[in-house]
């Protein structure tokens, strides 16, 4: 009987370890977008959300985003950085309107959605000076923000700091 209990205990420990390692293999990042987070702040009733999951075994991040209530049609949508909360506009690192890279976004409307993937492997070229590994570090440090630009607010109508959950 004791031997059987030991086997059951060992199996339970192994199952727990397997579950923990599988949840640790994926990381989640989110952002809630508002006009108040823009720099300078924008008065708008628009809002949006961004959610991403990074599969650490492949270094592929899969994301979705949505926005609603812009004052005028969306014209651009990006991830910018590096920037802490409240820091003025900084450079674009990821363009959401990049179908050749597997990223799509609703533009030309006041509400919409976007989805796609971002390769965060060390060999991935994000910009001329940022590779996938560097971008991942910025995600982990909370130094990136998502921004939806509109016709009236060319610098951005809603913005949200991306945080690791």
C-alpha positions, 0 to 999 in steps of 0.5 A: 500500500505504501508503495502505491501511495509513493507512486501516486505521490510521484505522479502528482508531483510530476504532473504539477511540474509539467503544468507549471512548466507549460504555463511558464512557457507563455507570457501575457502582455496587455494594455488599455488605451485612452486619450488621457494616456497620450502625450499631450493628453487628448480629450476623447471618449475613444478606448481600446485594448491590446492583448498578446501572448508570447510563446517562449518556445518559439519566440512568437508573440500573437496579439489582438487589439480593438478600439472604438469611438474614435473622433475620426477614422483611424489612420495608423496604429503602432507599438512605440518605444522605448518610453515609460508612462507619460513620456512624450512620443517616441519612434515606431517599432512595430507597424500593425498595418503590415500584411506581408509580416502577418499583421492586420488592422482596421484603418479608415473607420472609427472602430476596429480590430487588429491581429497578428504575430511578432517574431521576438527571436534574436535573429528577427530584424524589427528596425535597423537598430532593434532585433527581436530579443531587444524588443522582447526586453522592452516588452518585459520592462514595460517600456512600450506603448500601443497607439491608435492615430486618427485623422484629427489626432495625427500624433495619436488619439488613444494610447496604452502602456503595455505591461507584462501580466 
